[in-house]
Amino acid sequence: MWKAVTKYFSEFKVLKNTPYEFWVLNLVINFFEMLAYFAFITVLTLYLTDNIGLNDQQAGNMMGYFTLLITIIIFFAGFIIDSIGVKKALLISMAILIPTRLILGVTDYIDTWDLKGGLDFDATHSAIVENHYDQQAFSEDRVELLAAKIALVKNFGQYVPAEGGSVEDLRDNASALREELMKVAASSAAVKSGWGETLEEKAKDQAEFKRIIVAMVGESPELAARYFVDLKSLSGDPAAFEKAILKIVKRYPDLRPSYTADGFVGSIVGWAPVKGLLNTIGVAIDYPTYTFMDNLRFFIFLILIAVAFGEALMVPAIYAALRSYTNKRTSGTAFNFQYLTMNIGAVMSFAIFDWLRQGFGNESIMIFGTMMAVICTIATLFLRPNLKVEEDGSVKAEPPKPKADKEMPWTIAASVVKETAFWRFMLFIGLLIGVRLTFTHQFLVMPKYYTRVLGDDAPIGLMNTINPTIITIGLIAFIPIIMRFSVFKLIVLGTFVSAASVFFLALPGKLFTPFGWTIEQGYLFLILAQVVVFAFGELIWSPRLSEYTVTIAPKGREGSYMSMAVLPMFIAKPLNGWLSGLLLTEYCPEGVMADIVSGARSWYNGPEMMWIIFGVIALSSPFLVLLLRNVIRSENEEDAEGGDTDSAEGDEETQPQES
């Protein structure tokens, strides 16, 4: 182990004579951008739901459009970078990301500003009192609702905590907390009057259970004073009164002022194709009547399009710069170093994620990203354009020279599509779409799944550090061992391990309650098992896919084949955006844990069923690859990547060639 570590880092000695731009690029631009990006992409689906008010399906659709656009732009960004140069490309990327990330971080202030100017506070006050929103507003906030539940048990329950424990321990035990609340409800006069003998059955409905909590809070003057909004007493303080009204309005969208899209605007938004697009992203579903929040959602959609351009331009620009700052002798080690710093950046990004989100809200991640982009911009200014590193290590700046014999992109494309190997390769990577979905789960599904089964304070960042940590250590310690085996077999094995990891999440959290665990602890164990097993699967196959691609590509066509290798992610991102929204809505909606502990949801219609569906889709990849292996691979390709054959058929196993 230690020998592998020292050998890994000793290879970096060849980088000591690289230009200072190489170190600025990796230790500042690449590192700080990874700090921002991994935190941003992880919080985005939560931000769209919690801050912008989209439901799971709409948030999934918007995430799908966003990630699809990034992939499309990356696909063609090389032409732009070759034309304008690396430095200009990086500066343009930052010029887009700084204002857009900042705007995403201040949307709440924008919404508040509009409400202050367009809300009739007297009429809204009357509507709030008439519908008793002032009494039940706290139940629409997860944190306040949980605090009220704990307070009810503490004040009126008979709960006896374990030695050294307290009532506060119930925060992490939804099943025990509900059990204690039902005991309190059974002795409540207000609950007996309103629900009577139907209490047990009606309490399985989340909305009804919230009303039960509100009724019990109302019985206690102390708790009512803490959780109900006393607008009457605030009427003498205009600022406090306005603040309280705004807080309630944001929790009940039907209180928002609405507008009418007449004339030209109404005809455009009423046009079926436009209306269909707007509906999928949660914008102005009821046109021609709409609210400012509808406009804000559409504005956020446009902002995310700009963010996609900024993010998509950044990644290939960094790789293009790496090529400029290295020569043949240092290129391989340089890319290895860049991948290492990227993963370290990911680990640190997730390490600070929980502190930012839980302490300052989802918007703080966007503000943090803005600050990182400013740092990257300053660093980019120190890069010299058009550098060339000679084979002897000397560095010189020169204007880019066009190559007279350079093939046109369309000529290359026409040549490539005629090759039989290309279509076998396309079939191969197409079969990997299923397992590629598991990669997009990390930011499309997991953040919401974590908060819904573990609680709003789930350590999302901490759990997300596990994958890049294992990858980083694995690159150092295990890659030399893995390299001894056939590339194709490792891809099959790795995809199977990655796909199979999903089935840990198909087990119910209640499975561990006989051992004295809470349901939340059961879910946490299953989540950790999935993350660790998935990371080892990724370590086995993901790096080898690039090697396999380059190995089977005809000479001079490596770039075209590498571009095609992104196709599974190209398709998986929008597909999983739509699919994740659909499955989260059906099997893992907001408040799913309350359904589980009340018995309203069982295994077959809970989050476990969502993971069974995802797991079956993922497992289709390795099984289809094995089934069609003779179609995918020719004899020449088998020889090129190590002559991998199945020993069970009596063929001889050979070592893979280095690529």
C-alpha positions as CSV (number, residue, x, y, z in Angstrom):
1,M,0.0,0.0,0.0
2,W,2.7,2.5,1.1
3,K,4.8,1.5,-1.9
4,A,1.9,2.2,-4.2
5,V,1.4,5.7,-2.6
6,T,5.0,6.7,-2.9
7,K,5.2,5.5,-6.5
8,Y,2.0,7.4,-7.4
9,F,3.3,10.7,-6.0
10,S,6.9,10.2,-7.3
11,E,5.5,10.4,-10.8
12,F,4.6,14.0,-10.2
13,K,8.3,15.0,-10.2
14,V,8.2,15.3,-14.0
15,L,5.9,18.3,-13.5
16,K,8.5,20.5,-11.7
17,N,9.5,22.2,-14.9
18,T,6.0,22.9,-16.2
19,P,5.1,26.7,-16.6
20,Y,3.5,28.4,-13.6
21,E,0.3,28.5,-15.6
22,F,0.0,24.8,-15.0
23,W,-0.1,25.3,-11.3
24,V,-2.4,28.3,-11.4
25,L,-4.8,26.2,-13.6
26,N,-4.8,23.2,-11.3
27,L,-4.4,24.6,-7.8
28,V,-6.5,27.6,-8.2
29,I,-8.9,27.5,-11.2
30,N,-9.6,23.8,-11.4
31,F,-9.7,23.4,-7.6
32,F,-11.9,26.4,-6.7
33,E,-14.3,25.7,-9.6
34,M,-14.7,22.1,-8.4
35,L,-15.5,23.5,-4.9
36,A,-18.2,25.6,-6.4
37,Y,-19.6,23.2,-9.0
38,F,-20.1,20.0,-6.9
39,A,-21.9,22.0,-4.2
40,F,-24.0,23.8,-6.8
41,I,-25.1,20.7,-8.7
42,T,-25.9,18.9,-5.4
43,V,-28.1,21.7,-4.0
44,L,-29.8,22.6,-7.3
45,T,-32.7,20.2,-7.1
46,L,-33.4,21.2,-3.5
47,Y,-33.2,24.8,-4.4
48,L,-35.7,24.5,-7.2
49,T,-38.2,22.8,-4.9
50,D,-37.6,24.7,-1.6
51,N,-36.8,28.1,-2.9
52,I,-38.6,28.4,-6.2
53,G,-41.6,26.2,-5.4
54,L,-41.4,23.6,-8.1
55,N,-42.8,20.2,-7.4
56,D,-40.6,17.1,-7.9
57,Q,-41.6,16.5,-11.5
58,Q,-41.1,20.1,-12.5
59,A,-37.7,20.3,-10.8
60,G,-36.7,17.0,-12.4
61,N,-37.7,18.4,-15.9
62,M,-35.8,21.6,-15.3
63,M,-32.7,19.7,-14.1
64,G,-33.0,17.5,-17.2
65,Y,-33.0,20.5,-19.5
66,F,-30.1,22.1,-17.7
67,T,-27.8,19.0,-17.7
68,L,-28.7,18.2,-21.3
69,L,-27.7,21.7,-22.4
70,I,-24.4,21.4,-20.6
71,T,-23.7,18.1,-22.4
72,I,-24.6,19.5,-25.8
73,I,-22.4,22.6,-25.3
74,I,-19.5,20.6,-24.1
75,F,-19.9,18.4,-27.2
76,F,-19.2,21.5,-29.4
77,A,-17.2,23.7,-27.1
78,G,-13.9,22.6,-28.5
79,F,-14.5,24.5,-31.7
80,I,-15.1,27.7,-29.7
81,I,-12.0,27.3,-27.5
82,D,-9.8,26.5,-30.5
83,S,-11.1,29.7,-32.1
84,I,-10.8,32.2,-29.2
85,G,-8.1,30.6,-27.1
86,V,-8.1,29.1,-23.6
87,K,-7.7,32.4,-21.6
88,K,-10.6,34.1,-23.3
89,A,-12.8,31.0,-22.9
90,L,-12.1,30.9,-19.2
91,L,-12.8,34.6,-18.8
92,I,-16.1,34.3,-20.7
93,S,-17.1,31.4,-18.6
94,M,-16.5,33.3,-15.4
95,A,-18.2,36.4,-16.8
96,I,-21.3,34.3,-17.2
97,L,-21.1,32.4,-13.9
98,I,-20.4,35.3,-11.5
99,P,-23.7,37.3,-12.2
100,T,-25.9,34.2,-12.7
101,R,-24.8,32.5,-9.5
102,L,-25.3,35.7,-7.6
103,I,-28.8,36.2,-9.0
104,L,-29.7,32.6,-8.0
105,G,-28.5,33.5,-4.5
106,V,-30.7,36.5,-4.1
107,T,-34.0,35.3,-5.5
108,D,-35.7,35.4,-2.1
109,Y,-34.9,39.1,-1.9
110,I,-36.2,39.7,-5.4
111,D,-39.5,37.9,-4.5
112,T,-39.8,39.9,-1.2
113,W,-39.2,43.2,-3.1
114,D,-42.0,42.4,-5.6
115,L,-44.4,41.3,-2.8
116,K,-43.8,44.5,-0.9
117,G,-44.7,46.5,-4.0
118,G,-47.7,44.5,-5.2
119,L,-49.4,43.1,-2.2
120,D,-52.6,44.6,-0.7
121,F,-51.7,44.1,3.0
122,D,-55.1,44.9,4.4
123,A,-56.9,42.5,2.0
124,T,-54.3,39.8,2.5
125,H,-54.6,40.2,6.3
126,S,-58.3,39.6,6.0
127,A,-57.8,36.5,3.9
128,I,-55.2,35.1,6.3
129,V,-57.5,35.5,9.3
130,E,-60.5,34.1,7.5
131,N,-58.7,31.0,6.5
132,H,-56.8,30.7,9.8
133,Y,-53.5,30.8,8.0
134,D,-52.1,32.8,11.0
135,Q,-52.6,29.7,13.2
136,Q,-51.4,27.0,10.8
137,A,-48.6,28.7,9.0
138,F,-46.0,27.1,11.2
139,S,-47.1,23.6,10.0
140,E,-45.9,24.5,6.5
141,D,-42.3,24.8,7.7
142,R,-40.6,21.5,8.3
143,V,-38.3,22.9,11.0
144,E,-41.0,24.7,12.9
145,L,-43.4,21.8,12.7
146,L,-40.9,19.4,14.1
147,A,-40.1,21.8,17.0
148,A,-43.8,22.0,17.7
149,K,-44.2,18.3,17.8
150,I,-41.3,18.0,20.3
151,A,-42.8,20.8,22.4
152,L,-46.2,19.0,22.6
153,V,-44.5,15.7,23.8
154,K,-42.4,17.7,26.3
155,N,-45.3,19.6,27.7
156,F,-48.2,17.1,27.6
157,G,-46.7,13.6,27.0
158,Q,-45.5,10.9,29.3
159,Y,-42.4,10.0,27.4
160,V,-39.6,8.6,29.5
161,P,-36.3,8.9,27.7
162,A,-33.5,6.3,28.1
163,E,-30.9,7.0,30.7
164,G,-28.8,10.0,29.6
165,G,-31.3,10.9,26.9
166,S,-34.0,13.5,26.5
167,V,-37.2,14.3,24.6
168,E,-35.0,16.0,22.0
169,D,-33.8,12.5,21.0
170,L,-37.2,12.0,19.3
171,R,-36.1,14.4,16.5
172,D,-34.1,11.5,15.0
173,N,-36.8,8.8,15.6
174,A,-39.9,9.6,13.6
175,S,-41.7,6.4,14.6
176,A,-41.3,7.0,18.3
177,L,-42.2,10.7,18.0
178,R,-45.4,9.8,16.2
179,E,-46.3,7.2,18.7
180,E,-45.9,9.8,21.5
181,L,-47.9,12.4,19.7
182,M,-50.8,10.0,19.2
183,K,-50.8,9.4,22.9
184,V,-51.0,13.2,23.5
185,A,-53.8,13.5,20.8
186,A,-55.8,10.7,22.5
187,S,-56.1,12.8,25.7
188,S,-56.7,16.1,23.9
189,A,-60.2,17.6,24.2
190,A,-59.8,19.5,20.9
191,V,-58.8,16.3,19.1
192,K,-61.6,14.3,20.7
193,S,-64.1,16.9,19.6
194,G,-62.8,17.2,16.0
195,W,-61.8,13.6,15.2
196,G,-63.3,11.3,17.8
197,E,-63.1,7.6,17.1
198,T,-61.7,8.2,13.6
199,L,-58.4,9.7,14.9
200,E,-56.2,6.7,14.1
201,E,-57.4,6.3,10.5
202,K,-57.6,10.0,9.7
203,A,-54.1,10.7,11.2
204,K,-52.5,8.5,8.5
205,D,-53.2,11.4,6.1
206,Q,-50.4,14.0,6.4
207,A,-52.6,17.0,5.9
208,E,-55.0,15.8,8.5
209,F,-52.2,15.0,10.9
210,K,-50.9,18.6,10.5
211,R,-54.4,19.9,11.5
212,I,-54.3,17.6,14.6
213,I,-51.0,19.2,15.6
214,V,-52.4,22.7,15.1
215,A,-55.4,21.8,17.2
216,M,-53.2,20.6,20.1
217,V,-50.9,23.6,19.9
218,G,-54.0,25.8,20.1
219,E,-55.0,24.2,23.4
220,S,-51.8,25.6,25.1
221,P,-51.6,29.4,25.5
222,E,-47.8,29.0,25.8
223,L,-47.4,27.1,22.6
224,A,-50.0,29.1,20.7
225,A,-48.1,32.3,21.6
226,R,-44.9,30.7,20.2
227,Y,-46.2,29.1,17.0
228,F,-49.3,31.1,16.0
229,V,-48.8,34.5,14.4
230,D,-50.6,37.2,16.4
231,L,-51.2,39.7,13.7
232,K,-53.4,41.8,15.9
233,S,-50.6,42.5,18.4
234,L,-48.3,43.4,15.5
235,S,-50.6,45.9,14.0
236,G,-49.0,48.7,15.9
237,D,-45.6,47.9,14.4
238,P,-45.8,48.3,10.6
239,A,-42.4,46.7,9.9
240,A,-43.1,43.6,12.0
241,F,-46.7,43.3,10.7
242,E,-45.5,43.5,7.1
243,K,-42.8,40.9,7.8
244,A,-45.3,38.5,9.3
245,I,-47.7,38.9,6.4
246,L,-44.9,38.3,3.8
247,K,-43.8,35.1,5.7
248,I,-47.3,33.7,5.6
249,V,-47.9,34.6,1.9
250,K,-44.7,32.8,0.9
251,R,-46.1,29.6,2.5
252,Y,-49.5,29.9,0.9
253,P,-49.2,30.7,-2.9
254,D,-53.0,31.3,-3.2
255,L,-52.4,34.6,-1.3
256,R,-50.1,35.9,-3.9
257,P,-51.4,38.7,-6.2
258,S,-52.0,37.6,-9.7
259,Y,-51.8,39.3,-13.1
260,T,-53.4,38.7,-16.5
261,A,-51.4,38.2,-19.7
262,D,-53.4,40.1,-22.4
263,G,-52.7,40.9,-26.0
264,F,-49.5,39.8,-27.5
265,V,-48.1,38.3,-24.3
266,G,-51.2,36.3,-23.8
267,S,-51.2,35.0,-27.3
268,I,-47.5,33.9,-27.0
269,V,-47.8,32.1,-23.7
270,G,-51.2,30.6,-24.7
271,W,-49.6,29.0,-27.8
272,A,-49.7,25.2,-27.2
273,P,-45.9,24.5,-27.7
274,V,-44.9,27.4,-25.5
275,K,-47.5,26.6,-22.8
276,G,-46.4,23.0,-22.8
277,L,-42.7,24.0,-22.2
278,L,-43.7,26.4,-19.5
279,N,-45.9,23.8,-17.8
280,T,-43.1,21.2,-17.7
281,I,-40.9,23.6,-15.8
282,G,-43.6,24.9,-13.5
283,V,-44.1,28.2,-15.1
284,A,-47.6,29.9,-15.3
285,I,-49.6,26.7,-15.3
286,D,-52.8,28.8,-15.2
287,Y,-52.1,31.3,-17.9
288,P,-53.5,33.8,-18.8
289,T,-53.6,34.4,-15.0
290,Y,-50.1,34.2,-13.4
291,T,-48.2,35.4,-10.4
292,F,-44.8,37.0,-10.0
293,M,-43.4,33.6,-8.8
294,D,-44.3,32.2,-12.3
295,N,-42.3,35.0,-13.9
296,L,-39.5,34.3,-11.4
297,R,-39.4,30.6,-12.3
298,F,-39.2,31.4,-16.0
299,F,-36.4,33.9,-15.2
300,I,-34.6,31.2,-13.2
301,F,-35.0,28.9,-16.2
302,L,-33.3,31.5,-18.4
303,I,-30.6,32.0,-15.8
304,L,-29.9,28.3,-15.8
305,I,-29.5,28.3,-19.6
306,A,-26.7,30.9,-19.1
307,V,-25.2,28.9,-16.2
308,A,-25.1,25.9,-18.5
309,F,-23.0,27.9,-21.1
310,G,-20.6,29.0,-18.4
311,E,-20.2,25.6,-16.9
312,A,-19.9,23.8,-20.2
313,L,-17.2,26.2,-21.5
314,M,-15.2,25.8,-18.3
315,V,-14.5,22.0,-18.5
316,P,-13.1,21.6,-22.0
317,A,-11.2,24.9,-21.5
318,I,-9.3,23.4,-18.5
319,Y,-8.5,20.3,-20.5
320,A,-7.3,22.3,-23.5
321,A,-5.1,24.4,-21.2
322,L,-3.6,21.3,-19.8
323,R,-2.6,20.2,-23.3
324,S,-1.0,23.6,-23.9
325,Y,1.0,23.6,-20.6
326,T,2.5,20.1,-21.1
327,N,4.5,18.1,-23.6
328,K,4.5,14.4,-24.4
329,R,6.7,13.6,-21.4
330,T,4.5,15.4,-18.9
331,S,1.0,15.1,-20.4
332,G,-0.1,11.8,-18.8
333,T,1.1,12.8,-15.4
334,A,-0.5,16.2,-15.8
335,F,-3.9,14.8,-16.5
336,N,-3.5,12.4,-13.5
337,F,-2.7,15.4,-11.3
338,Q,-5.7,17.3,-12.6
339,Y,-8.0,14.4,-11.9
340,L,-6.6,14.1,-8.4
341,T,-7.1,17.8,-7.6
342,M,-10.6,17.6,-9.0
343,N,-11.5,14.8,-6.6
344,I,-9.9,16.6,-3.7
345,G,-11.9,19.6,-4.6
346,A,-15.1,17.5,-4.6
347,V,-14.3,16.1,-1.2
348,M,-13.7,19.6,0.3
349,S,-16.8,20.9,-1.5
350,F,-19.0,18.3,0.1
351,A,-17.3,18.8,3.5
352,I,-18.4,22.4,3.7
353,F,-21.8,21.8,2.0
354,D,-23.7,20.9,5.1
355,W,-22.3,23.8,7.1
356,L,-23.4,26.3,4.4
357,R,-26.8,24.8,3.7
358,Q,-27.9,24.1,7.2
359,G,-26.5,27.3,8.6
360,F,-27.4,29.8,5.9
361,G,-29.8,28.0,3.5
362,N,-29.7,26.7,-0.1
363,E,-29.0,30.2,-1.5
364,S,-25.7,30.4,0.4
365,I,-24.3,27.7,-2.0
366,M,-25.0,30.0,-4.9
367,I,-23.3,33.0,-3.2
368,F,-20.3,30.7,-2.3
369,G,-20.1,29.7,-6.0
370,T,-20.0,33.4,-6.9
371,M,-17.1,34.0,-4.6
372,M,-15.2,31.0,-6.1
373,A,-15.8,32.3,-9.6
374,V,-14.3,35.7,-8.6
375,I,-11.1,33.9,-7.3
376,C,-10.9,31.9,-10.6
377,T,-11.3,35.1,-12.7
378,I,-8.4,36.8,-10.9
379,A,-6.2,33.7,-11.4
380,T,-7.1,33.5,-15.1
381,L,-5.8,37.0,-15.6
382,F,-2.3,35.7,-14.8
383,L,-2.4,33.1,-17.6
384,R,-0.3,33.8,-20.7
385,P,-2.2,33.0,-24.0
386,N,-1.0,30.7,-26.7
387,L,1.7,28.9,-24.8
388,K,3.7,26.0,-26.3
389,V,5.8,23.7,-24.2
390,E,8.6,22.2,-26.2
391,E,9.9,18.6,-25.7
392,D,13.0,20.0,-23.9
393,G,10.7,21.7,-21.4
394,S,11.2,25.2,-22.7
395,V,8.1,27.5,-23.0
396,K,7.3,30.0,-25.6
397,A,4.3,32.0,-26.6
398,E,3.2,32.1,-30.2
399,P,0.1,32.8,-32.1
400,P,-1.9,29.8,-33.2
401,K,-1.1,28.6,-36.7
402,P,-3.7,27.0,-38.9
403,K,-2.8,23.5,-40.2
404,A,-3.1,23.3,-44.0
405,D,-3.7,19.6,-43.9
406,K,-6.3,19.7,-41.1
407,E,-9.4,17.7,-41.9
408,M,-12.7,19.4,-41.6
409,P,-15.1,18.2,-38.8
410,W,-17.7,17.1,-41.3
411,T,-15.1,15.1,-43.3
412,I,-14.1,13.3,-40.2
413,A,-17.7,12.6,-39.2
414,A,-18.5,11.2,-42.7
415,S,-15.5,8.9,-42.5
416,V,-16.2,7.7,-38.9
417,V,-19.9,6.7,-39.5
418,K,-18.8,4.4,-42.4
419,E,-16.7,2.3,-40.0
420,T,-18.2,-0.9,-38.7
421,A,-16.2,-0.5,-35.5
422,F,-18.0,2.8,-34.9
423,W,-21.4,1.3,-34.9
424,R,-20.3,-1.6,-32.6
425,F,-19.0,1.0,-30.3
426,M,-22.2,3.0,-30.4
427,L,-24.1,-0.1,-29.5
428,F,-21.8,-0.7,-26.6
429,I,-22.0,2.8,-25.1
430,G,-25.8,2.9,-25.8
431,L,-26.1,-0.2,-23.6
432,L,-24.4,1.7,-20.7
433,I,-27.2,4.2,-20.5
434,G,-28.9,2.2,-17.7
435,V,-25.9,2.2,-15.4
436,R,-25.1,5.8,-16.2
437,L,-28.4,6.7,-14.6
438,T,-26.8,5.8,-11.3
439,F,-24.3,8.6,-11.7
440,T,-27.0,11.2,-12.2
441,H,-28.8,10.0,-9.1
442,Q,-26.1,11.8,-7.0
443,F,-27.6,15.2,-7.8
444,L,-31.1,14.5,-9.2
445,V,-32.4,12.0,-6.7
446,M,-30.1,11.6,-3.6
447,P,-30.4,15.1,-2.1
448,K,-34.2,14.8,-1.8
449,Y,-34.1,11.2,-0.9
450,Y,-31.7,12.0,2.0
451,T,-33.8,14.8,3.4
452,R,-37.0,12.8,3.1
453,V,-35.9,9.6,4.9
454,L,-33.2,11.1,7.2
455,G,-34.7,14.5,7.9
456,D,-34.1,18.0,6.7
457,D,-30.7,18.1,8.5
458,A,-29.4,15.0,6.7
459,P,-25.6,15.2,6.2
460,I,-25.8,15.4,2.4
461,G,-22.3,16.8,2.1
462,L,-20.8,14.3,4.5
463,M,-22.2,11.4,2.6
464,N,-21.2,12.8,-0.7
465,T,-17.6,13.0,0.4
466,I,-17.4,9.2,0.5
467,N,-17.4,8.6,-3.2
468,P,-14.6,11.0,-4.2
469,T,-12.6,9.9,-1.2
470,I,-12.7,6.3,-2.2
471,I,-12.0,7.2,-5.8
472,T,-9.0,9.3,-4.8
473,I,-7.5,6.6,-2.6
474,G,-8.4,3.9,-5.1
475,L,-6.6,5.8,-7.9
476,I,-3.4,5.7,-5.8
477,A,-3.6,2.2,-4.2
478,F,-5.7,-0.1,-6.5
479,I,-5.3,1.1,-10.1
480,P,-1.9,-0.7,-10.5
481,I,-3.6,-4.0,-9.5
482,I,-6.7,-3.4,-11.6
483,M,-4.6,-2.7,-14.7
484,R,-3.5,-6.4,-14.7
485,F,-7.0,-7.5,-15.9
486,S,-8.9,-7.3,-19.2
487,V,-10.4,-3.9,-19.8
488,F,-13.7,-5.3,-21.2
489,K,-14.2,-7.7,-18.2
490,L,-13.5,-4.9,-15.8
491,I,-16.1,-2.7,-17.5
492,V,-18.7,-5.5,-17.2
493,L,-17.7,-6.3,-13.6
494,G,-17.6,-2.6,-12.6
495,T,-21.0,-1.8,-14.1
496,F,-22.5,-4.8,-12.4
497,V,-21.2,-3.7,-9.0
498,S,-22.4,-0.1,-9.5
499,A,-25.8,-1.2,-10.7
500,A,-26.2,-3.8,-7.9
501,S,-25.4,-1.2,-5.2
502,V,-28.8,0.4,-5.9
503,F,-30.6,-2.7,-4.4
504,F,-29.3,-1.8,-0.9
505,L,-31.8,1.1,-1.1
506,A,-34.6,-1.3,-2.0
507,L,-34.4,-2.8,1.5
508,P,-36.8,-1.1,4.0
509,G,-35.4,0.9,6.9
510,K,-37.7,-1.0,9.2
511,L,-35.7,-4.1,8.6
512,F,-33.3,-3.1,11.4
513,T,-35.8,-2.1,14.1
514,P,-35.7,-5.6,15.8
515,F,-32.0,-4.8,16.6
516,G,-33.0,-1.7,18.5
517,W,-32.3,0.7,15.6
518,T,-34.6,3.5,14.5
519,I,-36.0,3.6,11.0
520,E,-33.7,6.5,10.2
521,Q,-30.7,4.6,11.4
522,G,-31.7,1.7,9.2
523,Y,-32.0,4.0,6.2
524,L,-28.6,5.6,7.0
525,F,-26.9,2.2,7.1
526,L,-28.4,1.2,3.7
527,I,-27.4,4.6,2.2
528,L,-23.8,4.2,3.4
529,A,-23.6,0.7,2.0
530,Q,-24.9,1.8,-1.4
531,V,-22.5,4.7,-1.6
532,V,-19.4,2.6,-0.7
533,V,-20.3,-0.3,-3.0
534,F,-21.1,2.1,-5.9
535,A,-17.8,3.9,-5.5
536,F,-15.8,0.7,-5.7
537,G,-17.8,-0.2,-8.9
538,E,-17.1,3.2,-10.4
539,L,-13.4,2.8,-9.6
540,I,-13.3,-0.5,-11.4
541,W,-15.0,0.5,-14.6
542,S,-15.3,4.3,-15.2
543,P,-11.6,5.0,-15.7
544,R,-11.3,1.9,-18.0
545,L,-14.0,3.0,-20.3
546,S,-11.8,5.8,-21.6
547,E,-9.0,3.4,-22.1
548,Y,-11.2,0.9,-23.9
549,T,-12.5,3.7,-26.2
550,V,-9.0,4.9,-27.1
551,T,-7.8,1.3,-27.6
552,I,-10.5,0.2,-30.1
553,A,-10.6,3.6,-32.0
554,P,-8.9,3.6,-35.4
555,K,-5.7,5.6,-35.4
556,G,-6.4,9.3,-35.8
557,R,-10.0,8.9,-34.7
558,E,-9.5,8.8,-31.0
559,G,-11.0,12.2,-30.5
560,S,-14.2,11.3,-32.4
561,Y,-14.7,8.1,-30.4
562,M,-14.0,9.9,-27.1
563,S,-16.7,12.5,-28.0
564,M,-19.1,9.7,-28.7
565,A,-18.3,8.2,-25.3
566,V,-20.3,11.0,-23.6
567,L,-23.5,9.8,-25.3
568,P,-24.7,7.7,-22.4
569,M,-24.6,10.7,-20.1
570,F,-26.0,12.9,-22.9
571,I,-29.1,10.7,-22.9
572,A,-29.1,9.7,-19.2
573,K,-29.3,13.2,-17.8
574,P,-32.6,14.4,-19.4
575,L,-34.0,10.9,-19.1
576,N,-33.3,10.7,-15.4
577,G,-34.5,14.3,-15.0
578,W,-37.9,13.3,-16.1
579,L,-37.8,9.8,-14.5
580,S,-36.5,11.0,-11.2
581,G,-39.3,13.6,-10.9
582,L,-41.9,11.0,-11.7
583,L,-40.6,8.4,-9.3
584,L,-40.0,10.8,-6.4
585,T,-43.6,12.1,-6.8
586,E,-45.0,8.6,-6.8
587,Y,-42.8,6.8,-4.2
588,C,-40.8,9.3,-2.2
589,P,-42.7,12.6,-1.9
590,E,-42.3,15.3,0.7
591,G,-43.3,13.8,4.1
592,V,-42.8,10.2,3.0
593,M,-41.3,9.3,6.4
594,A,-44.6,10.3,8.1
595,D,-46.4,8.0,5.7
596,I,-44.1,5.1,6.5
597,V,-44.3,5.3,10.3
598,S,-48.1,5.8,10.2
599,G,-48.5,2.8,8.0
600,A,-50.0,4.8,5.1
601,R,-47.1,3.6,2.9
602,S,-45.7,0.2,2.8
603,W,-42.7,-1.4,0.9
604,Y,-44.5,-1.7,-2.4
605,N,-45.5,2.0,-2.7
606,G,-42.6,3.5,-0.7
607,P,-39.1,4.7,-1.7
608,E,-37.9,1.1,-1.8
609,M,-40.0,0.5,-5.0
610,M,-38.4,3.6,-6.6
611,W,-35.0,2.0,-6.1
612,I,-36.1,-1.4,-7.4
613,I,-37.1,0.4,-10.7
614,F,-33.8,2.3,-10.8
615,G,-31.9,-0.9,-10.0
616,V,-33.5,-3.0,-12.7
617,I,-32.8,-0.3,-15.3
618,A,-29.1,-0.1,-14.1
619,L,-28.6,-3.9,-14.1
620,S,-29.8,-4.0,-17.7
621,S,-26.5,-2.5,-18.8
622,P,-24.0,-5.3,-17.8
623,F,-26.5,-8.1,-18.7
624,L,-27.1,-6.6,-22.2
625,V,-23.4,-6.0,-22.7
626,L,-22.7,-9.7,-21.8
627,L,-25.5,-10.9,-24.0
628,L,-24.4,-8.9,-27.0
629,R,-20.6,-9.2,-26.4
630,N,-20.0,-11.0,-29.7
631,V,-21.8,-8.3,-31.6
632,I,-20.0,-5.5,-29.8
633,R,-16.5,-6.8,-30.1
634,S,-14.6,-8.1,-33.1
635,E,-11.6,-10.4,-32.8
636,N,-9.2,-7.5,-33.6
637,E,-10.8,-5.4,-30.7
638,E,-10.4,-8.3,-28.3
639,D,-6.7,-8.6,-29.2
640,A,-6.3,-4.8,-28.9
641,E,-7.6,-4.7,-25.4
642,G,-6.0,-7.8,-24.0
643,G,-7.5,-10.7,-25.9
644,D,-10.3,-11.0,-23.2
645,T,-12.1,-14.2,-23.7
646,D,-14.2,-16.3,-21.5
647,S,-12.1,-19.0,-19.8
648,A,-15.2,-21.1,-19.2
649,E,-15.3,-21.6,-23.0
650,G,-11.8,-23.0,-22.9
651,D,-10.1,-20.0,-24.4
652,E,-6.8,-18.7,-23.1
653,E,-6.7,-15.6,-20.8
654,T,-4.1,-13.0,-21.8
655,Q,-2.9,-9.9,-20.1
656,P,-4.3,-6.5,-21.4
657,Q,-2.0,-4.3,-23.4
658,E,-1.1,-0.9,-22.0
659,S,-2.9,1.9,-23.9
